Amino acid sequence: MTVLARGGDPPKPAEHGGPARPPVPPVPPGLLAALETVRDPELDEPITSLGFVASCTVSADGEAEVRLRLPTYFCAPNFAYLMVADAYDAVSALPGVRLTTVVLEDHFASDAINDGVAAHAGFVQSFDGEAVAELDGLRADFLRKAVMAGTDQVCRPLLAAGKDPAALLTMTLGEVPPSRALSRLRQRRAELGLPAGDGAPVLIDPLSGALVSADALPLHLRKAKVTRISIEANGGICRGMLRHRYDTPGRGETEEDQ
């Protein structure tokens, strides 16, 4: 399975308007927090804040059910598989949960993905005859993009405050003022096995972990900026398509669920 692009959409599953909906039940404690750890691999954002969680419940005897939705009917199946599998793992790890069901709705490959994740089959077996490799490499590729985007998010304020770009070459993460962007960059680097402690350099190659040279600095910073802009633009497009497809917010998307 090599298709990575997000695609178009068939007719929406439901029209806007209609009778008022019943009140939405509260999300059980811990369940939403677990789902917040699951990210769209391309957008590097939690599926909760993106609105991808249609519903999530846990019964009194520990049966959890999560229903996911995506911006289009033809969203890439490899991306979708990662999110469904990660949601399954995150919810299954919760204390008191003895059975987990994750259902991807309104997607052309829903059956293959839902059945494959439930059976712990892996991506290749789930798409037998179509997929040629598991998704570890794809996940790492997107993590490297997240590191590049995070590098721009951390460096832009420093440069705007007058920091000489060349000074970034010798700067460490511990010398950067604390921020959400810095914490996020540390986490993404750690997930890739890259240096993420206080003594780690701010600028590294996300593939090799090597220091960025002075000659490579301008191109590295440009790539970081372009990557960040691309991810943010894709996120905005996906949010817009999701709002067009569904007229209700996802669980964890609004302050009511926080």
DRENKOLTOR-930387 format. One record per residue (C-alpha): x, y, z negated; residue number from 1. Coordinates in pm, 1 decimal, always signed. Each point is the difference from the previous one (the first is absolute). Last residue first. Layout:
N
<node><east>X</east><north>Y</north><up>Z</up><resi>NUM</resi></node>
...
END
This chain:
258
<node><east>-1160.3</east><north>+1907.4</north><up>-2893.5</up><resi>258</resi></node>
<node><east>-313.7</east><north>-147.4</north><up>+155.0</up><resi>257</resi></node>
<node><east>-204.3</east><north>+320.7</north><up>-12.3</up><resi>256</resi></node>
<node><east>+302.6</east><north>+193.2</north><up>+125.4</up><resi>255</resi></node>
<node><east>-51.8</east><north>-139.1</north><up>+348.8</up><resi>254</resi></node>
<node><east>+190.3</east><north>-253.3</north><up>+213.0</up><resi>253</resi></node>
<node><east>+22.7</east><north>-265.3</north><up>-268.7</up><resi>252</resi></node>
<node><east>-286.6</east><north>-199.5</north><up>+146.0</up><resi>251</resi></node>
<node><east>-57.7</east><north>+113.1</north><up>+356.2</up><resi>250</resi></node>
<node><east>-213.2</east><north>+299.0</north><up>+89.2</up><resi>249</resi></node>
<node><east>-327.5</east><north>-54.7</north><up>+188.6</up><resi>248</resi></node>
<node><east>-89.5</east><north>+108.3</north><up>+354.9</up><resi>247</resi></node>
<node><east>+201.0</east><north>-266.3</north><up>+179.2</up><resi>246</resi></node>
<node><east>+130.3</east><north>+6.6</north><up>+358.8</up><resi>245</resi></node>
<node><east>+48.4</east><north>+375.0</north><up>+35.1</up><resi>244</resi></node>
<node><east>+156.6</east><north>+26.3</north><up>-345.1</up><resi>243</resi></node>
<node><east>+232.7</east><north>-289.8</north><up>+90.5</up><resi>242</resi></node>
<node><east>+98.8</east><north>+167.7</north><up>+326.0</up><resi>241</resi></node>
<node><east>+88.7</east><north>+322.7</north><up>-180.0</up><resi>240</resi></node>
<node><east>+198.8</east><north>-178.8</north><up>-268.4</up><resi>239</resi></node>
<node><east>+190.9</east><north>-190.4</north><up>+267.7</up><resi>238</resi></node>
<node><east>+86.4</east><north>+318.6</north><up>+188.2</up><resi>237</resi></node>
<node><east>+121.8</east><north>+173.0</north><up>-315.7</up><resi>236</resi></node>
<node><east>+217.2</east><north>-295.6</north><up>-92.7</up><resi>235</resi></node>
<node><east>+145.7</east><north>-14.8</north><up>+349.1</up><resi>234</resi></node>
<node><east>+95.2</east><north>+366.5</north><up>-29.3</up><resi>233</resi></node>
<node><east>+162.3</east><north>-54.4</north><up>-340.9</up><resi>232</resi></node>
<node><east>+201.9</east><north>-295.1</north><up>+128.3</up><resi>231</resi></node>
<node><east>+114.7</east><north>+190.8</north><up>+309.1</up><resi>230</resi></node>
<node><east>+93.1</east><north>+312.6</north><up>-196.1</up><resi>229</resi></node>
<node><east>+210.7</east><north>-203.5</north><up>-243.1</up><resi>228</resi></node>
<node><east>+174.8</east><north>-185.6</north><up>+280.4</up><resi>227</resi></node>
<node><east>+73.3</east><north>+323.5</north><up>+186.4</up><resi>226</resi></node>
<node><east>+148.9</east><north>+157.4</north><up>-313.4</up><resi>225</resi></node>
<node><east>+218.9</east><north>-299.8</north><up>-82.2</up><resi>224</resi></node>
<node><east>+116.9</east><north>-23.0</north><up>+360.4</up><resi>223</resi></node>
<node><east>+96.4</east><north>+366.5</north><up>-6.2</up><resi>222</resi></node>
<node><east>+189.5</east><north>-44.8</north><up>-327.2</up><resi>221</resi></node>
<node><east>+191.7</east><north>-297.0</north><up>+137.5</up><resi>220</resi></node>
<node><east>+76.8</east><north>+181.0</north><up>+327.2</up><resi>219</resi></node>
<node><east>+152.0</east><north>+296.1</north><up>-185.1</up><resi>218</resi></node>
<node><east>+196.0</east><north>-222.2</north><up>-243.5</up><resi>217</resi></node>
<node><east>+159.9</east><north>-245.6</north><up>+245.5</up><resi>216</resi></node>
<node><east>+323.9</east><north>+196.8</north><up>+38.0</up><resi>215</resi></node>
<node><east>+22.9</east><north>+55.2</north><up>-375.8</up><resi>214</resi></node>
<node><east>-38.3</east><north>-371.2</north><up>-59.9</up><resi>213</resi></node>
<node><east>-304.1</east><north>-164.3</north><up>-158.0</up><resi>212</resi></node>
<node><east>+102.8</east><north>-246.6</north><up>-267.9</up><resi>211</resi></node>
<node><east>-68.2</east><north>-364.8</north><up>+70.7</up><resi>210</resi></node>
<node><east>-316.4</east><north>-172.0</north><up>-124.5</up><resi>209</resi></node>
<node><east>-2.0</east><north>-213.4</north><up>+314.7</up><resi>208</resi></node>
<node><east>-353.3</east><north>+48.7</north><up>+131.6</up><resi>207</resi></node>
<node><east>-113.3</east><north>+304.5</north><up>-197.7</up><resi>206</resi></node>
<node><east>+323.5</east><north>+187.8</north><up>+86.8</up><resi>205</resi></node>
<node><east>+72.8</east><north>+206.5</north><up>-307.5</up><resi>204</resi></node>
<node><east>-49.7</east><north>+358.7</north><up>-113.6</up><resi>203</resi></node>
<node><east>-85.3</east><north>+68.2</north><up>-363.1</up><resi>202</resi></node>
<node><east>+296.0</east><north>-194.1</north><up>-128.7</up><resi>201</resi></node>
<node><east>-59.1</east><north>-246.6</north><up>-283.9</up><resi>200</resi></node>
<node><east>+130.7</east><north>+99.6</north><up>-342.9</up><resi>199</resi></node>
<node><east>-343.9</east><north>+51.9</north><up>-149.5</up><resi>198</resi></node>
<node><east>-115.8</east><north>-340.5</north><up>+115.5</up><resi>197</resi></node>
<node><east>-164.3</east><north>-94.5</north><up>+331.0</up><resi>196</resi></node>
<node><east>+264.8</east><north>-186.1</north><up>+197.9</up><resi>195</resi></node>
<node><east>-169.9</east><north>-213.2</north><up>+269.7</up><resi>194</resi></node>
<node><east>-160.1</east><north>-337.8</north><up>-68.7</up><resi>193</resi></node>
<node><east>-284.8</east><north>+78.6</north><up>+237.2</up><resi>192</resi></node>
<node><east>-253.8</east><north>+23.4</north><up>-282.3</up><resi>191</resi></node>
<node><east>+250.5</east><north>+214.1</north><up>-191.8</up><resi>190</resi></node>
<node><east>+13.2</east><north>+248.4</north><up>+287.4</up><resi>189</resi></node>
<node><east>-377.3</east><north>+28.5</north><up>+4.6</up><resi>188</resi></node>
<node><east>-12.9</east><north>+52.8</north><up>-375.3</up><resi>187</resi></node>
<node><east>+272.9</east><north>+264.1</north><up>-5.4</up><resi>186</resi></node>
<node><east>-171.2</east><north>+189.8</north><up>+281.8</up><resi>185</resi></node>
<node><east>-329.9</east><north>-6.0</north><up>-187.9</up><resi>184</resi></node>
<node><east>+159.5</east><north>+131.3</north><up>-315.7</up><resi>183</resi></node>
<node><east>+165.8</east><north>+278.5</north><up>+200.1</up><resi>182</resi></node>
<node><east>-325.7</east><north>+96.4</north><up>+170.2</up><resi>181</resi></node>
<node><east>-181.1</east><north>+11.1</north><up>-332.7</up><resi>180</resi></node>
<node><east>+259.8</east><north>+242.6</north><up>-125.4</up><resi>179</resi></node>
<node><east>+304.9</east><north>+18.9</north><up>-225.5</up><resi>178</resi></node>
<node><east>+262.6</east><north>+255.8</north><up>+108.1</up><resi>177</resi></node>
<node><east>+270.2</east><north>-167.8</north><up>+212.6</up><resi>176</resi></node>
<node><east>+336.2</east><north>-48.4</north><up>-175.2</up><resi>175</resi></node>
<node><east>-80.7</east><north>-355.6</north><up>-104.7</up><resi>174</resi></node>
<node><east>-69.4</east><north>-90.8</north><up>+362.2</up><resi>173</resi></node>
<node><east>+359.1</east><north>+86.8</north><up>+83.0</up><resi>172</resi></node>
<node><east>+140.4</east><north>+285.4</north><up>+208.1</up><resi>171</resi></node>
<node><east>+320.1</east><north>-45.1</north><up>+200.8</up><resi>170</resi></node>
<node><east>-151.2</east><north>+13.7</north><up>+348.8</up><resi>169</resi></node>
<node><east>-274.6</east><north>+238.2</north><up>-113.2</up><resi>168</resi></node>
<node><east>+261.4</east><north>+272.9</north><up>-31.9</up><resi>167</resi></node>
<node><east>+36.1</east><north>+4.7</north><up>+379.6</up><resi>166</resi></node>
<node><east>-360.3</east><north>+117.4</north><up>+28.1</up><resi>165</resi></node>
<node><east>+86.6</east><north>+307.1</north><up>-211.2</up><resi>164</resi></node>
<node><east>-271.3</east><north>+36.7</north><up>-263.3</up><resi>163</resi></node>
<node><east>-192.8</east><north>+325.5</north><up>+41.3</up><resi>162</resi></node>
<node><east>-327.7</east><north>-73.3</north><up>-176.0</up><resi>161</resi></node>
<node><east>-155.6</east><north>-111.9</north><up>+327.6</up><resi>160</resi></node>
<node><east>+283.4</east><north>-252.5</north><up>+35.4</up><resi>159</resi></node>
<node><east>-75.5</east><north>-149.5</north><up>-339.9</up><resi>158</resi></node>
<node><east>-374.4</east><north>+1.3</north><up>+64.1</up><resi>157</resi></node>
<node><east>+54.6</east><north>-183.4</north><up>+331.6</up><resi>156</resi></node>
<node><east>+236.3</east><north>-261.4</north><up>-143.4</up><resi>155</resi></node>
<node><east>-242.3</east><north>-204.4</north><up>-208.3</up><resi>154</resi></node>
<node><east>-286.5</east><north>-16.0</north><up>+251.3</up><resi>153</resi></node>
<node><east>+251.7</east><north>-54.7</north><up>+282.4</up><resi>152</resi></node>
<node><east>+156.8</east><north>-293.6</north><up>-180.3</up><resi>151</resi></node>
<node><east>-344.6</east><north>-137.0</north><up>-71.6</up><resi>150</resi></node>
<node><east>-73.6</east><north>-12.6</north><up>+372.2</up><resi>149</resi></node>
<node><east>+324.8</east><north>-189.7</north><up>+57.7</up><resi>148</resi></node>
<node><east>-71.9</east><north>-237.0</north><up>-287.3</up><resi>147</resi></node>
<node><east>-353.8</east><north>-56.6</north><up>+128.7</up><resi>146</resi></node>
<node><east>+144.3</east><north>-84.2</north><up>+341.2</up><resi>145</resi></node>
<node><east>+225.8</east><north>-253.9</north><up>-167.6</up><resi>144</resi></node>
<node><east>-303.1</east><north>-143.3</north><up>-179.5</up><resi>143</resi></node>
<node><east>-171.9</east><north>-29.9</north><up>+336.5</up><resi>142</resi></node>
<node><east>+283.4</east><north>-210.8</north><up>+140.5</up><resi>141</resi></node>
<node><east>+10.7</east><north>-211.0</north><up>-316.6</up><resi>140</resi></node>
<node><east>-370.2</east><north>-86.2</north><up>+29.5</up><resi>139</resi></node>
<node><east>+45.1</east><north>-94.2</north><up>+365.4</up><resi>138</resi></node>
<node><east>+292.3</east><north>-225.0</north><up>-87.1</up><resi>137</resi></node>
<node><east>-195.2</east><north>-174.8</north><up>-272.9</up><resi>136</resi></node>
<node><east>-297.8</east><north>-54.6</north><up>+230.7</up><resi>135</resi></node>
<node><east>+30.3</east><north>-364.4</north><up>+95.6</up><resi>134</resi></node>
<node><east>+107.3</east><north>-88.3</north><up>+352.1</up><resi>133</resi></node>
<node><east>-135.5</east><north>-121.4</north><up>+334.8</up><resi>132</resi></node>
<node><east>-366.6</east><north>+93.0</north><up>-23.6</up><resi>131</resi></node>
<node><east>-236.1</east><north>-108.4</north><up>+280.5</up><resi>130</resi></node>
<node><east>-6.2</east><north>-380.9</north><up>+8.2</up><resi>129</resi></node>
<node><east>-118.5</east><north>-28.0</north><up>-357.8</up><resi>128</resi></node>
<node><east>-120.0</east><north>+332.8</north><up>-133.0</up><resi>127</resi></node>
<node><east>-58.9</east><north>-111.1</north><up>-360.1</up><resi>126</resi></node>
<node><east>+297.5</east><north>-233.5</north><up>+28.4</up><resi>125</resi></node>
<node><east>+231.1</east><north>+284.4</north><up>+97.0</up><resi>124</resi></node>
<node><east>-142.5</east><north>+245.3</north><up>-254.8</up><resi>123</resi></node>
<node><east>+30.4</east><north>-219.0</north><up>-306.8</up><resi>122</resi></node>
<node><east>-229.9</east><north>-286.5</north><up>-96.9</up><resi>121</resi></node>
<node><east>-73.0</east><north>+97.9</north><up>-358.6</up><resi>120</resi></node>
<node><east>-345.3</east><north>-156.4</north><up>+62.5</up><resi>119</resi></node>
<node><east>-188.1</east><north>+312.7</north><up>-109.2</up><resi>118</resi></node>
<node><east>+242.5</east><north>+215.7</north><up>+198.7</up><resi>117</resi></node>
<node><east>-50.9</east><north>-206.7</north><up>+314.9</up><resi>116</resi></node>
<node><east>-378.4</east><north>-13.4</north><up>-31.3</up><resi>115</resi></node>
<node><east>-31.1</east><north>+377.1</north><up>-43.1</up><resi>114</resi></node>
<node><east>+247.5</east><north>+77.1</north><up>+277.8</up><resi>113</resi></node>
<node><east>-135.5</east><north>-245.6</north><up>+255.7</up><resi>112</resi></node>
<node><east>-360.4</east><north>+92.4</north><up>-73.7</up><resi>111</resi></node>
<node><east>+59.6</east><north>+374.7</north><up>-2.4</up><resi>110</resi></node>
<node><east>+186.7</east><north>+6.5</north><up>+332.7</up><resi>109</resi></node>
<node><east>-238.9</east><north>+235.4</north><up>+186.1</up><resi>108</resi></node>
<node><east>-51.2</east><north>+209.8</north><up>-311.3</up><resi>107</resi></node>
<node><east>-327.6</east><north>+103.8</north><up>-166.2</up><resi>106</resi></node>
<node><east>+84.2</east><north>-118.8</north><up>-351.7</up><resi>105</resi></node>
<node><east>+319.6</east><north>-129.4</north><up>-159.9</up><resi>104</resi></node>
<node><east>-96.7</east><north>-221.9</north><up>-292.5</up><resi>103</resi></node>
<node><east>+219.9</east><north>-63.2</north><up>-301.8</up><resi>102</resi></node>
<node><east>-109.2</east><north>-278.1</north><up>-235.2</up><resi>101</resi></node>
<node><east>+179.4</east><north>-58.6</north><up>-327.8</up><resi>100</resi></node>
<node><east>-63.7</east><north>-271.6</north><up>-259.5</up><resi>99</resi></node>
<node><east>+129.9</east><north>-24.0</north><up>-357.0</up><resi>98</resi></node>
<node><east>+30.5</east><north>+369.5</north><up>-84.7</up><resi>97</resi></node>
<node><east>+41.4</east><north>+37.4</north><up>-375.9</up><resi>96</resi></node>
<node><east>+334.1</east><north>+175.4</north><up>+16.5</up><resi>95</resi></node>
<node><east>+60.8</east><north>+157.0</north><up>+343.1</up><resi>94</resi></node>
<node><east>+245.6</east><north>-179.6</north><up>+229.6</up><resi>93</resi></node>
<node><east>-275.8</east><north>-113.9</north><up>+237.4</up><resi>92</resi></node>
<node><east>-91.0</east><north>+363.4</north><up>+64.0</up><resi>91</resi></node>
<node><east>+347.0</east><north>+97.3</north><up>+121.6</up><resi>90</resi></node>
<node><east>+52.2</east><north>-319.6</north><up>+201.4</up><resi>89</resi></node>
<node><east>-333.3</east><north>+26.5</north><up>+182.6</up><resi>88</resi></node>
<node><east>+51.9</east><north>+370.1</north><up>+67.3</up><resi>87</resi></node>
<node><east>+344.0</east><north>-75.9</north><up>+145.5</up><resi>86</resi></node>
<node><east>-146.9</east><north>-268.4</north><up>+226.0</up><resi>85</resi></node>
<node><east>-279.5</east><north>+227.9</north><up>+123.1</up><resi>84</resi></node>
<node><east>+240.3</east><north>+289.0</north><up>+57.3</up><resi>83</resi></node>
<node><east>+259.2</east><north>-213.1</north><up>+178.9</up><resi>82</resi></node>
<node><east>-263.2</east><north>-162.9</north><up>+219.7</up><resi>81</resi></node>
<node><east>-137.9</east><north>+337.4</north><up>+106.8</up><resi>80</resi></node>
<node><east>+340.6</east><north>+123.7</north><up>+111.2</up><resi>79</resi></node>
<node><east>+54.7</east><north>-320.9</north><up>+199.3</up><resi>78</resi></node>
<node><east>-351.7</east><north>+16.1</north><up>+140.5</up><resi>77</resi></node>
<node><east>+53.0</east><north>+346.8</north><up>+152.4</up><resi>76</resi></node>
<node><east>-316.2</east><north>+205.8</north><up>-43.9</up><resi>75</resi></node>
<node><east>-252.4</east><north>-107.3</north><up>+264.6</up><resi>74</resi></node>
<node><east>-330.6</east><north>+52.9</north><up>-179.4</up><resi>73</resi></node>
<node><east>+117.1</east><north>+342.9</north><up>-109.8</up><resi>72</resi></node>
<node><east>+64.5</east><north>+201.9</north><up>-316.9</up><resi>71</resi></node>
<node><east>+33.1</east><north>-303.9</north><up>-228.1</up><resi>70</resi></node>
<node><east>-223.5</east><north>-168.3</north><up>-256.7</up><resi>69</resi></node>
<node><east>+77.5</east><north>-210.4</north><up>-305.5</up><resi>68</resi></node>
<node><east>-226.0</east><north>-203.1</north><up>-229.1</up><resi>67</resi></node>
<node><east>+141.6</east><north>-116.1</north><up>-330.0</up><resi>66</resi></node>
<node><east>-153.4</east><north>-280.2</north><up>-206.6</up><resi>65</resi></node>
<node><east>+123.3</east><north>-114.1</north><up>-338.9</up><resi>64</resi></node>
<node><east>-134.1</east><north>-303.6</north><up>-185.0</up><resi>63</resi></node>
<node><east>+102.8</east><north>+22.0</north><up>-366.2</up><resi>62</resi></node>
<node><east>-294.8</east><north>-150.0</north><up>-187.9</up><resi>61</resi></node>
<node><east>-165.0</east><north>+335.8</north><up>-67.5</up><resi>60</resi></node>
<node><east>+21.6</east><north>+89.1</north><up>+368.3</up><resi>59</resi></node>
<node><east>+262.0</east><north>+228.3</north><up>+149.4</up><resi>58</resi></node>
<node><east>-90.2</east><north>+253.2</north><up>+267.6</up><resi>57</resi></node>
<node><east>+156.4</east><north>+198.6</north><up>+284.2</up><resi>56</resi></node>
<node><east>-172.9</east><north>+186.8</north><up>+281.0</up><resi>55</resi></node>
<node><east>+75.5</east><north>+174.2</north><up>+330.5</up><resi>54</resi></node>
<node><east>+370.7</east><north>+37.0</north><up>-72.9</up><resi>53</resi></node>
<node><east>+158.0</east><north>+165.6</north><up>+308.4</up><resi>52</resi></node>
<node><east>-63.8</east><north>+357.2</north><up>-114.0</up><resi>51</resi></node>
<node><east>+357.4</east><north>+117.0</north><up>+61.7</up><resi>50</resi></node>
<node><east>+42.1</east><north>+79.3</north><up>-369.2</up><resi>49</resi></node>
<node><east>-83.0</east><north>-361.1</north><up>-85.2</up><resi>48</resi></node>
<node><east>+207.4</east><north>-160.4</north><up>+276.0</up><resi>47</resi></node>
<node><east>+301.8</east><north>+164.6</north><up>-156.9</up><resi>46</resi></node>
<node><east>+218.3</east><north>+199.7</north><up>+241.3</up><resi>45</resi></node>
<node><east>+305.7</east><north>-96.6</north><up>+203.7</up><resi>44</resi></node>
<node><east>-182.1</east><north>+76.2</north><up>+328.4</up><resi>43</resi></node>
<node><east>+139.5</east><north>-295.4</north><up>+193.9</up><resi>42</resi></node>
<node><east>+2.7</east><north>-255.3</north><up>-280.9</up><resi>41</resi></node>
<node><east>-342.1</east><north>+101.9</north><up>-136.4</up><resi>40</resi></node>
<node><east>+74.3</east><north>-32.5</north><up>-367.1</up><resi>39</resi></node>
<node><east>-110.7</east><north>-225.7</north><up>-284.6</up><resi>38</resi></node>
<node><east>+102.9</east><north>+129.2</north><up>-343.2</up><resi>37</resi></node>
<node><east>-326.4</east><north>+193.7</north><up>-28.8</up><resi>36</resi></node>
<node><east>-180.6</east><north>-333.9</north><up>+22.4</up><resi>35</resi></node>
<node><east>+139.0</east><north>-102.1</north><up>-337.7</up><resi>34</resi></node>
<node><east>-102.6</east><north>+330.9</north><up>-156.2</up><resi>33</resi></node>
<node><east>-349.2</east><north>-46.6</north><up>+142.0</up><resi>32</resi></node>
<node><east>-31.0</east><north>-338.6</north><up>-165.8</up><resi>31</resi></node>
<node><east>+147.6</east><north>+105.4</north><up>-333.2</up><resi>30</resi></node>
<node><east>-326.0</east><north>+108.4</north><up>-154.3</up><resi>29</resi></node>
<node><east>-306.0</east><north>-121.0</north><up>+198.2</up><resi>28</resi></node>
<node><east>-120.6</east><north>+243.4</north><up>+269.2</up><resi>27</resi></node>
<node><east>-325.1</east><north>+170.2</north><up>-91.4</up><resi>26</resi></node>
<node><east>-318.1</east><north>-100.2</north><up>+182.7</up><resi>25</resi></node>
<node><east>-107.5</east><north>+214.4</north><up>+298.5</up><resi>24</resi></node>
<node><east>-345.6</east><north>+147.7</north><up>-48.8</up><resi>23</resi></node>
<node><east>-257.9</east><north>-121.3</north><up>+253.5</up><resi>22</resi></node>
<node><east>+15.3</east><north>+148.7</north><up>+350.3</up><resi>21</resi></node>
<node><east>-245.5</east><north>+261.0</north><up>+119.9</up><resi>20</resi></node>
<node><east>-196.2</east><north>-100.0</north><up>+307.7</up><resi>19</resi></node>
<node><east>+137.3</east><north>+61.8</north><up>+349.3</up><resi>18</resi></node>
<node><east>+275.0</east><north>+234.5</north><up>+108.4</up><resi>17</resi></node>
<node><east>+305.2</east><north>-96.0</north><up>+198.6</up><resi>16</resi></node>
<node><east>-14.0</east><north>-306.8</north><up>+221.1</up><resi>15</resi></node>
<node><east>+154.6</east><north>-331.7</north><up>-90.2</up><resi>14</resi></node>
<node><east>+244.1</east><north>-243.6</north><up>+159.1</up><resi>13</resi></node>
<node><east>+147.4</east><north>+267.0</north><up>+227.9</up><resi>12</resi></node>
<node><east>+11.3</east><north>-91.3</north><up>+367.4</up><resi>11</resi></node>
<node><east>+334.7</east><north>-143.5</north><up>+108.7</up><resi>10</resi></node>
<node><east>+319.4</east><north>+173.5</north><up>-107.5</up><resi>9</resi></node>
<node><east>+331.2</east><north>+91.2</north><up>+147.2</up><resi>8</resi></node>
<node><east>+345.4</east><north>-119.8</north><up>-83.6</up><resi>7</resi></node>
<node><east>+278.4</east><north>+32.5</north><up>-250.3</up><resi>6</resi></node>
<node><east>+325.4</east><north>-97.7</north><up>+161.1</up><resi>5</resi></node>
<node><east>+203.5</east><north>-294.5</north><up>-122.6</up><resi>4</resi></node>
<node><east>-76.2</east><north>-275.7</north><up>+249.6</up><resi>3</resi></node>
<node><east>+278.7</east><north>-258.8</north><up>-17.1</up><resi>2</resi></node>
<node><east>-180.5</east><north>-310.6</north><up>-120.8</up><resi>1</resi></node>
END
